[in-house]
Each structure stands twice: as structure tokens, then as C-alpha cells.
């Protein structure tokens, strides 16, 4: 397996009321889109949801 195939890329758009993360692979295929409320208590769940794709 080529080294780049082992990686995912996460882009996060920050907004006033929610944040949105889009996860892609090395071929720029969208793997997931995760939305979370913009509040500190939601951040750990946000990270766990992103980690599930890795």
C-alpha cells in the first residue's frame, strides 16, 4: 500500500452556531461530513466522530 493511502484529510468550516468537518481520502473522495453545535461540550464527540473515519 502506498504511504498516502494510509491518510485521511479533514477540513473544518467554523461557523457561529455550528462547525462542519468534511473528511476525504487521498483520491479526494468524500468519506464523511460531520456537523456539530458550536459549544465546548460537543467538541469531544466531534473529535470521536472524526476519529472513526481514520
PQR file of N, CA, C, O and H, with PARSE charges and radii, in Angstrom:
ATOM      1  N   UNK A   1       0.844  -1.170   0.000 -0.4000 1.5000
ATOM      2  CA  UNK A   1       0.000   0.000   0.000 -0.0000 2.0000
ATOM      3  C   UNK A   1       0.893   1.238   0.000  0.5500 1.7000
ATOM      4  O   UNK A   1       1.856   1.331   0.760 -0.5500 1.4000
ATOM      5  N   UNK A   2       0.555   2.167  -0.854 -0.4000 1.5000
ATOM      6  CA  UNK A   2       1.298   3.425  -0.925 -0.0000 2.0000
ATOM      7  C   UNK A   2       1.063   4.225   0.354  0.5500 1.7000
ATOM      8  O   UNK A   2      -0.035   4.201   0.909 -0.5500 1.4000
ATOM      9  H   UNK A   2      -0.228   2.091  -1.471  0.4000 1.0000
ATOM     10  N   UNK A   3       2.081   4.928   0.818 -0.4000 1.5000
ATOM     11  CA  UNK A   3       2.012   5.652   2.091 -0.0000 2.0000
ATOM     12  C   UNK A   3       0.842   6.635   2.162  0.5500 1.7000
ATOM     13  O   UNK A   3       0.209   6.763   3.210 -0.5500 1.4000
ATOM     14  H   UNK A   3       2.974   4.948   0.367  0.4000 1.0000
ATOM     15  N   UNK A   4       0.547   7.327   1.062 -0.4000 1.5000
ATOM     16  CA  UNK A   4      -0.531   8.328   1.113 -0.0000 2.0000
ATOM     17  C   UNK A   4      -1.907   7.690   1.294  0.5500 1.7000
ATOM     18  O   UNK A   4      -2.846   8.364   1.718 -0.5500 1.4000
ATOM     19  H   UNK A   4       1.061   7.223   0.211  0.4000 1.0000
ATOM     20  N   UNK A   5      -2.039   6.405   0.978 -0.4000 1.5000
ATOM     21  CA  UNK A   5      -3.316   5.721   1.131 -0.0000 2.0000
ATOM     22  C   UNK A   5      -3.678   5.502   2.594  0.5500 1.7000
ATOM     23  O   UNK A   5      -4.818   5.158   2.906 -0.5500 1.4000
ATOM     24  H   UNK A   5      -1.277   5.858   0.633  0.4000 1.0000
ATOM     25  N   UNK A   6      -2.735   5.693   3.475 -0.4000 1.5000
ATOM     26  CA  UNK A   6      -2.974   5.488   4.899 -0.0000 2.0000
ATOM     27  C   UNK A   6      -3.514   6.743   5.585  0.5500 1.7000
ATOM     28  O   UNK A   6      -3.756   6.726   6.791 -0.5500 1.4000
ATOM     29  H   UNK A   6      -1.809   5.972   3.222  0.4000 1.0000
ATOM     30  N   UNK A   7      -3.702   7.815   4.844 -0.4000 1.5000
ATOM     31  CA  UNK A   7      -4.076   9.091   5.445 -0.0000 2.0000
ATOM     32  C   UNK A   7      -5.464   9.545   5.008  0.5500 1.7000
ATOM     33  O   UNK A   7      -5.920   9.254   3.902 -0.5500 1.4000
ATOM     34  H   UNK A   7      -3.505   7.829   3.864  0.4000 1.0000
ATOM     35  N   UNK A   8      -6.114  10.264   5.909 -0.4000 1.5000
ATOM     36  CA  UNK A   8      -7.333  10.987   5.562 -0.0000 2.0000
ATOM     37  C   UNK A   8      -7.049  12.465   5.813  0.5500 1.7000
ATOM     38  O   UNK A   8      -6.119  12.819   6.537 -0.5500 1.4000
ATOM     39  H   UNK A   8      -5.743  10.500   6.807  0.4000 1.0000
ATOM     40  N   UNK A   9      -7.850  13.301   5.214 -0.4000 1.5000
ATOM     41  CA  UNK A   9      -7.683  14.747   5.343 -0.0000 2.0000
ATOM     42  C   UNK A   9      -8.998  15.331   5.836  0.5500 1.7000
ATOM     43  O   UNK A   9     -10.071  14.971   5.352 -0.5500 1.4000
ATOM     44  H   UNK A   9      -8.606  13.014   4.625  0.4000 1.0000
ATOM     45  N   UNK A  10      -8.904  16.232   6.798 -0.4000 1.5000
ATOM     46  CA  UNK A  10     -10.095  16.811   7.412 -0.0000 2.0000
ATOM     47  C   UNK A  10     -10.056  18.326   7.251  0.5500 1.7000
ATOM     48  O   UNK A  10      -9.099  18.986   7.657 -0.5500 1.4000
ATOM     49  H   UNK A  10      -8.032  16.525   7.191  0.4000 1.0000
ATOM     50  N   UNK A  11     -11.101  18.854   6.659 -0.4000 1.5000
ATOM     51  CA  UNK A  11     -11.265  20.300   6.569 -0.0000 2.0000
ATOM     52  C   UNK A  11     -12.417  20.708   7.471  0.5500 1.7000
ATOM     53  O   UNK A  11     -13.474  20.078   7.456 -0.5500 1.4000
ATOM     54  H   UNK A  11     -11.878  18.318   6.330  0.4000 1.0000
ATOM     55  N   UNK A  12     -12.220  21.748   8.249 -0.4000 1.5000
ATOM     56  CA  UNK A  12     -13.261  22.184   9.185 -0.0000 2.0000
ATOM     57  C   UNK A  12     -13.661  23.622   8.867  0.5500 1.7000
ATOM     58  O   UNK A  12     -12.819  24.519   8.815 -0.5500 1.4000
ATOM     59  H   UNK A  12     -11.361  22.260   8.261  0.4000 1.0000
ATOM     60  N   UNK A  13     -14.949  23.822   8.657 -0.4000 1.5000
ATOM     61  CA  UNK A  13     -15.513  25.164   8.482 -0.0000 2.0000
ATOM     62  C   UNK A  13     -16.123  25.580   9.813  0.5500 1.7000
ATOM     63  O   UNK A  13     -17.001  24.905  10.350 -0.5500 1.4000
ATOM     64  H   UNK A  13     -15.633  23.094   8.700  0.4000 1.0000
ATOM     65  N   UNK A  14     -15.648  26.693  10.330 -0.4000 1.5000
ATOM     66  CA  UNK A  14     -16.124  27.194  11.619 -0.0000 2.0000
ATOM     67  C   UNK A  14     -17.197  28.246  11.390  0.5500 1.7000
ATOM     68  O   UNK A  14     -17.012  29.189  10.621 -0.5500 1.4000
ATOM     69  H   UNK A  14     -14.935  27.242   9.894  0.4000 1.0000
ATOM     70  N   UNK A  15     -18.318  28.069  12.069 -0.4000 1.5000
ATOM     71  CA  UNK A  15     -19.439  28.996  11.946 -0.0000 2.0000
ATOM     72  C   UNK A  15     -19.911  29.419  13.333  0.5500 1.7000
ATOM     73  O   UNK A  15     -19.493  28.851  14.342 -0.5500 1.4000
ATOM     74  H   UNK A  15     -18.468  27.303  12.694  0.4000 1.0000
ATOM     75  N   UNK A  16     -20.765  30.396  13.371 -0.4000 1.5000
ATOM     76  CA  UNK A  16     -21.238  30.930  14.645 -0.0000 2.0000
ATOM     77  C   UNK A  16     -22.013  29.896  15.465  0.5500 1.7000
ATOM     78  O   UNK A  16     -21.829  29.806  16.679 -0.5500 1.4000
ATOM     79  H   UNK A  16     -21.104  30.858  12.551  0.4000 1.0000
ATOM     80  N   UNK A  17     -22.876  29.118  14.812 -0.4000 1.5000
ATOM     81  CA  UNK A  17     -23.743  28.192  15.538 -0.0000 2.0000
ATOM     82  C   UNK A  17     -23.335  26.728  15.414  0.5500 1.7000
ATOM     83  O   UNK A  17     -23.732  25.905  16.238 -0.5500 1.4000
ATOM     84  H   UNK A  17     -23.026  29.191  13.826  0.4000 1.0000
ATOM     85  N   UNK A  18     -22.554  26.397  14.401 -0.4000 1.5000
ATOM     86  CA  UNK A  18     -22.111  25.009  14.235 -0.0000 2.0000
ATOM     87  C   UNK A  18     -20.799  24.970  13.475  0.5500 1.7000
ATOM     88  O   UNK A  18     -20.418  25.930  12.806 -0.5500 1.4000
ATOM     89  H   UNK A  18     -22.232  27.065  13.731  0.4000 1.0000
ATOM     90  N   UNK A  19     -20.117  23.843  13.593 -0.4000 1.5000
ATOM     91  CA  UNK A  19     -18.904  23.591  12.825 -0.0000 2.0000
ATOM     92  C   UNK A  19     -19.186  22.394  11.922  0.5500 1.7000
ATOM     93  O   UNK A  19     -19.971  21.514  12.276 -0.5500 1.4000
ATOM     94  H   UNK A  19     -20.427  23.063  14.137  0.4000 1.0000
ATOM     95  N   UNK A  20     -18.544  22.363  10.756 -0.4000 1.5000
ATOM     96  CA  UNK A  20     -18.725  21.275   9.805 -0.0000 2.0000
ATOM     97  C   UNK A  20     -17.354  20.757   9.392  0.5500 1.7000
ATOM     98  O   UNK A  20     -16.496  21.525   8.957 -0.5500 1.4000
ATOM     99  H   UNK A  20     -17.907  23.078  10.468  0.4000 1.0000
ATOM    100  N   UNK A  21     -17.156  19.455   9.532 -0.4000 1.5000
ATOM    101  CA  UNK A  21     -15.915  18.820   9.092 -0.0000 2.0000
ATOM    102  C   UNK A  21     -16.227  17.942   7.893  0.5500 1.7000
ATOM    103  O   UNK A  21     -17.202  17.191   7.903 -0.5500 1.4000
ATOM    104  H   UNK A  21     -17.853  18.831   9.886  0.4000 1.0000
ATOM    105  N   UNK A  22     -15.399  18.034   6.860 -0.4000 1.5000
ATOM    106  CA  UNK A  22     -15.503  17.155   5.699 -0.0000 2.0000
ATOM    107  C   UNK A  22     -14.225  16.329   5.655  0.5500 1.7000
ATOM    108  O   UNK A  22     -13.120  16.866   5.734 -0.5500 1.4000
ATOM    109  H   UNK A  22     -14.607  18.644   6.852  0.4000 1.0000
ATOM    110  N   UNK A  23     -14.391  15.023   5.529 -0.4000 1.5000
ATOM    111  CA  UNK A  23     -13.263  14.099   5.542 -0.0000 2.0000
ATOM    112  C   UNK A  23     -13.126  13.490   4.155  0.5500 1.7000
ATOM    113  O   UNK A  23     -14.094  12.974   3.596 -0.5500 1.4000
ATOM    114  H   UNK A  23     -15.288  14.587   5.465  0.4000 1.0000
ATOM    115  N   UNK A  24     -11.912  13.552   3.601 -0.4000 1.5000
ATOM    116  CA  UNK A  24     -11.643  12.974   2.281 -0.0000 2.0000
ATOM    117  C   UNK A  24     -10.444  12.039   2.376  0.5500 1.7000
ATOM    118  O   UNK A  24      -9.666  12.087   3.328 -0.5500 1.4000
ATOM    119  H   UNK A  24     -11.126  13.971   4.056  0.4000 1.0000
ATOM    120  N   UNK A  25     -10.316  11.177   1.352 -0.4000 1.5000
ATOM    121  CA  UNK A  25      -9.139  10.315   1.270 -0.0000 2.0000
ATOM    122  C   UNK A  25      -8.140  10.911   0.280  0.5500 1.7000
ATOM    123  O   UNK A  25      -8.335  12.023  -0.213 -0.5500 1.4000
ATOM    124  H   UNK A  25     -10.949  11.137   0.578  0.4000 1.0000
ATOM    125  N   UNK A  26      -7.084  10.176  -0.006 -0.4000 1.5000
ATOM    126  CA  UNK A  26      -6.019  10.701  -0.872 -0.0000 2.0000
ATOM    127  C   UNK A  26      -6.461  10.873  -2.324  0.5500 1.7000
ATOM    128  O   UNK A  26      -5.756  11.508  -3.109 -0.5500 1.4000
ATOM    129  H   UNK A  26      -6.926   9.273   0.394  0.4000 1.0000
ATOM    130  N   UNK A  27      -7.619  10.317  -2.694 -0.4000 1.5000
ATOM    131  CA  UNK A  27      -8.142  10.488  -4.059 -0.0000 2.0000
ATOM    132  C   UNK A  27      -9.220  11.561  -4.103  0.5500 1.7000
ATOM    133  O   UNK A  27      -9.949  11.680  -5.088 -0.5500 1.4000
ATOM    134  H   UNK A  27      -8.192   9.801  -2.057  0.4000 1.0000
ATOM    135  N   UNK A  28      -9.318  12.338  -3.037 -0.4000 1.5000
ATOM    136  CA  UNK A  28     -10.288  13.423  -2.898 -0.0000 2.0000
ATOM    137  C   UNK A  28     -11.733  12.931  -2.939  0.5500 1.7000
ATOM    138  O   UNK A  28     -12.637  13.650  -3.366 -0.5500 1.4000
ATOM    139  H   UNK A  28      -8.726  12.242  -2.237  0.4000 1.0000
ATOM    140  N   UNK A  29     -11.934  11.696  -2.487 -0.4000 1.5000
ATOM    141  CA  UNK A  29     -13.282  11.151  -2.367 -0.0000 2.0000
ATOM    142  C   UNK A  29     -13.815  11.502  -0.979  0.5500 1.7000
ATOM    143  O   UNK A  29     -13.143  11.283   0.030 -0.5500 1.4000
ATOM    144  H   UNK A  29     -11.200  11.112  -2.139  0.4000 1.0000
ATOM    145  N   UNK A  30     -15.011  12.038  -0.942 -0.4000 1.5000
ATOM    146  CA  UNK A  30     -15.613  12.428   0.334 -0.0000 2.0000
ATOM    147  C   UNK A  30     -16.012  11.180   1.115  0.5500 1.7000
ATOM    148  O   UNK A  30     -16.786  10.356   0.629 -0.5500 1.4000
ATOM    149  H   UNK A  30     -15.557  12.215  -1.761  0.4000 1.0000
ATOM    150  N   UNK A  31     -15.485  11.050   2.314 -0.4000 1.5000
ATOM    151  CA  UNK A  31     -15.783   9.908   3.164 -0.0000 2.0000
ATOM    152  C   UNK A  31     -16.911  10.198   4.149  0.5500 1.7000
ATOM    153  O   UNK A  31     -17.712   9.320   4.471 -0.5500 1.4000
ATOM    154  H   UNK A  31     -14.856  11.719   2.709  0.4000 1.0000
ATOM    155  N   UNK A  32     -16.960  11.428   4.617 -0.4000 1.5000
ATOM    156  CA  UNK A  32     -17.966  11.764   5.620 -0.0000 2.0000
ATOM    157  C   UNK A  32     -18.087  13.279   5.751  0.5500 1.7000
ATOM    158  O   UNK A  32     -17.184  14.026   5.372 -0.5500 1.4000
ATOM    159  H   UNK A  32     -16.309  12.140   4.356  0.4000 1.0000
ATOM    160  N   UNK A  33     -19.199  13.708   6.285 -0.4000 1.5000
ATOM    161  CA  UNK A  33     -19.417  15.109   6.643 -0.0000 2.0000
ATOM    162  C   UNK A  33     -20.042  15.110   8.029  0.5500 1.7000
ATOM    163  O   UNK A  33     -21.075  14.481   8.255 -0.5500 1.4000
ATOM    164  H   UNK A  33     -19.932  13.102   6.592  0.4000 1.0000
ATOM    165  N   UNK A  34     -19.413  15.815   8.947 -0.4000 1.5000
ATOM    166  CA  UNK A  34     -19.849  15.808  10.336 -0.0000 2.0000
ATOM    167  C   UNK A  34     -20.191  17.233  10.752  0.5500 1.7000
ATOM    168  O   UNK A  34     -19.412  18.162  10.539 -0.5500 1.4000
ATOM    169  H   UNK A  34     -18.574  16.326   8.763  0.4000 1.0000
ATOM    170  N   UNK A  35     -21.368  17.387  11.350 -0.4000 1.5000
ATOM    171  CA  UNK A  35     -21.789  18.700  11.846 -0.0000 2.0000
ATOM    172  C   UNK A  35     -21.938  18.617  13.359  0.5500 1.7000
ATOM    173  O   UNK A  35     -22.393  17.613  13.907 -0.5500 1.4000
ATOM    174  H   UNK A  35     -22.000  16.633  11.523  0.4000 1.0000
ATOM    175  N   UNK A  36     -21.542  19.698  14.014 -0.4000 1.5000
ATOM    176  CA  UNK A  36     -21.636  19.740  15.472 -0.0000 2.0000
ATOM    177  C   UNK A  36     -21.966  21.163  15.906  0.5500 1.7000
ATOM    178  O   UNK A  36     -21.559  22.133  15.267 -0.5500 1.4000
ATOM    179  H   UNK A  36     -21.173  20.514  13.569  0.4000 1.0000
ATOM    180  N   UNK A  37     -22.703  21.267  16.992 -0.4000 1.5000
ATOM    181  CA  UNK A  37     -23.012  22.588  17.538 -0.0000 2.0000
ATOM    182  C   UNK A  37     -21.739  23.261  18.034  0.5500 1.7000
ATOM    183  O   UNK A  37     -20.810  22.598  18.495 -0.5500 1.4000
ATOM    184  H   UNK A  37     -23.033  20.479  17.511  0.4000 1.0000
ATOM    185  N   UNK A  38     -21.709  24.565  17.937 -0.4000 1.5000
ATOM    186  CA  UNK A  38     -20.560  25.335  18.395 -0.0000 2.0000
ATOM    187  C   UNK A  38     -20.678  25.569  19.900  0.5500 1.7000
ATOM    188  O   UNK A  38     -21.055  26.649  20.356 -0.5500 1.4000
ATOM    189  H   UNK A  38     -22.463  25.105  17.563  0.4000 1.0000
ATOM    190  N   UNK A  39     -20.342  24.521  20.656 -0.4000 1.5000
ATOM    191  CA  UNK A  39     -20.319  24.641  22.113 -0.0000 2.0000
ATOM    192  C   UNK A  39     -19.258  23.676  22.653  0.5500 1.7000
ATOM    193  O   UNK A  39     -19.072  22.593  22.098 -0.5500 1.4000
ATOM    194  H   UNK A  39     -20.036  23.644  20.286  0.4000 1.0000
ATOM    195  N   UNK A  40     -18.576  24.050  23.707 -0.4000 1.5000
ATOM    196  CA  UNK A  40     -17.472  23.240  24.233 -0.0000 2.0000
ATOM    197  C   UNK A  40     -17.855  21.801  24.569  0.5500 1.7000
ATOM    198  O   UNK A  40     -17.041  20.896  24.386 -0.5500 1.4000
ATOM    199  H   UNK A  40     -18.727  24.930  24.158  0.4000 1.0000
ATOM    200  N   UNK A  41     -19.054  21.573  25.047 -0.4000 1.5000
ATOM    201  CA  UNK A  41     -19.455  20.219  25.440 -0.0000 2.0000
ATOM    202  C   UNK A  41     -19.582  19.268  24.251  0.5500 1.7000
ATOM    203  O   UNK A  41     -19.591  18.052  24.445 -0.5500 1.4000
ATOM    204  H   UNK A  41     -19.715  22.309  25.196  0.4000 1.0000
ATOM    205  N   UNK A  42     -19.678  19.781  23.039 -0.4000 1.5000
ATOM    206  CA  UNK A  42     -19.813  18.941  21.847 -0.0000 2.0000
ATOM    207  C   UNK A  42     -18.472  18.604  21.203  0.5500 1.7000
ATOM    208  O   UNK A  42     -18.414  17.761  20.308 -0.5500 1.4000
ATOM    209  H   UNK A  42     -19.671  20.768  22.881  0.4000 1.0000
ATOM    210  N   UNK A  43     -17.402  19.246  21.643 -0.4000 1.5000
ATOM    211  CA  UNK A  43     -16.115  19.099  20.968 -0.0000 2.0000
ATOM    212  C   UNK A  43     -15.554  17.682  21.049  0.5500 1.7000
ATOM    213  O   UNK A  43     -15.035  17.179  20.053 -0.5500 1.4000
ATOM    214  H   UNK A  43     -17.450  19.930  22.370  0.4000 1.0000
ATOM    215  N   UNK A  44     -15.644  17.025  22.207 -0.4000 1.5000
ATOM    216  CA  UNK A  44     -15.083  15.672  22.327 -0.0000 2.0000
ATOM    217  C   UNK A  44     -15.817  14.685  21.425  0.5500 1.7000
ATOM    218  O   UNK A  44     -15.190  13.805  20.836 -0.5500 1.4000
ATOM    219  H   UNK A  44     -16.067  17.434  23.016  0.4000 1.0000
ATOM    220  N   UNK A  45     -17.125  14.818  21.313 -0.4000 1.5000
ATOM    221  CA  UNK A  45     -17.893  13.963  20.402 -0.0000 2.0000
ATOM    222  C   UNK A  45     -17.504  14.227  18.956  0.5500 1.7000
ATOM    223  O   UNK A  45     -17.408  13.302  18.151 -0.5500 1.4000
ATOM    224  H   UNK A  45     -17.634  15.533  21.792  0.4000 1.0000
ATOM    225  N   UNK A  46     -17.283  15.481  18.638 -0.4000 1.5000
ATOM    226  CA  UNK A  46     -16.844  15.880  17.299 -0.0000 2.0000
ATOM    227  C   UNK A  46     -15.538  15.171  16.939  0.5500 1.7000
ATOM    228  O   UNK A  46     -15.412  14.622  15.844 -0.5500 1.4000
ATOM    229  H   UNK A  46     -17.361  16.233  19.292  0.4000 1.0000
ATOM    230  N   UNK A  47     -14.574  15.180  17.845 -0.4000 1.5000
ATOM    231  CA  UNK A  47     -13.290  14.520  17.596 -0.0000 2.0000
ATOM    232  C   UNK A  47     -13.444  13.009  17.476  0.5500 1.7000
ATOM    233  O   UNK A  47     -12.792  12.390  16.635 -0.5500 1.4000
ATOM    234  H   UNK A  47     -14.676  15.626  18.734  0.4000 1.0000
ATOM    235  N   UNK A  48     -14.287  12.412  18.294 -0.4000 1.5000
ATOM    236  CA  UNK A  48     -14.520  10.968  18.213 -0.0000 2.0000
ATOM    237  C   UNK A  48     -15.146  10.585  16.874  0.5500 1.7000
ATOM    238  O   UNK A  48     -14.772   9.575  16.278 -0.5500 1.4000
ATOM    239  H   UNK A  48     -14.816  12.915  18.977  0.4000 1.0000
ATOM    240  N   UNK A  49     -16.093  11.386  16.404 -0.4000 1.5000
ATOM    241  CA  UNK A  49     -16.727  11.118  15.108 -0.0000 2.0000
ATOM    242  C   UNK A  49     -15.709  11.201  13.973  0.5500 1.7000
ATOM    243  O   UNK A  49     -15.750  10.398  13.041 -0.5500 1.4000
ATOM    244  H   UNK A  49     -16.397  12.206  16.888  0.4000 1.0000
ATOM    245  N   UNK A  50     -14.810  12.156  14.047 -0.4000 1.5000
ATOM    246  CA  UNK A  50     -13.757  12.272  13.036 -0.0000 2.0000
ATOM    247  C   UNK A  50     -12.824  11.073  13.105  0.5500 1.7000
ATOM    248  O   UNK A  50     -12.446  10.516  12.075 -0.5500 1.4000
ATOM    249  H   UNK A  50     -14.776  12.809  14.804  0.4000 1.0000
ATOM    250  N   UNK A  51     -12.452  10.676  14.315 -0.4000 1.5000
ATOM    251  CA  UNK A  51     -11.519   9.564  14.518 -0.0000 2.0000
ATOM    252  C   UNK A  51     -12.069   8.241  13.985  0.5500 1.7000
ATOM    253  O   UNK A  51     -11.287   7.377  13.588 -0.5500 1.4000
ATOM    254  H   UNK A  51     -12.758  11.129  15.152  0.4000 1.0000
ATOM    255  N   UNK A  52     -13.373   8.061  13.965 -0.4000 1.5000
ATOM    256  CA  UNK A  52     -13.989   6.832  13.446 -0.0000 2.0000
ATOM    257  C   UNK A  52     -13.657   6.609  11.970  0.5500 1.7000
ATOM    258  O   UNK A  52     -13.688   5.475  11.493 -0.5500 1.4000
ATOM    259  H   UNK A  52     -14.008   8.763  14.287  0.4000 1.0000
ATOM    260  N   UNK A  53     -13.345   7.668  11.257 -0.4000 1.5000
ATOM    261  CA  UNK A  53     -13.028   7.568   9.835 -0.0000 2.0000
ATOM    262  C   UNK A  53     -11.561   7.258   9.575  0.5500 1.7000
ATOM    263  O   UNK A  53     -11.178   6.966   8.442 -0.5500 1.4000
ATOM    264  H   UNK A  53     -13.320   8.590  11.645  0.4000 1.0000
ATOM    265  N   UNK A  54     -10.751   7.319  10.602 -0.4000 1.5000
ATOM    266  CA  UNK A  54      -9.312   7.104  10.451 -0.0000 2.0000
ATOM    267  C   UNK A  54      -8.969   5.685  10.595  0.5500 1.7000
ATOM    268  O   UNK A  54      -7.798   5.320  10.497 -0.5500 1.4000
ATOM    269  H   UNK A  54     -11.062   7.556  11.522  0.4000 1.0000
TER
END
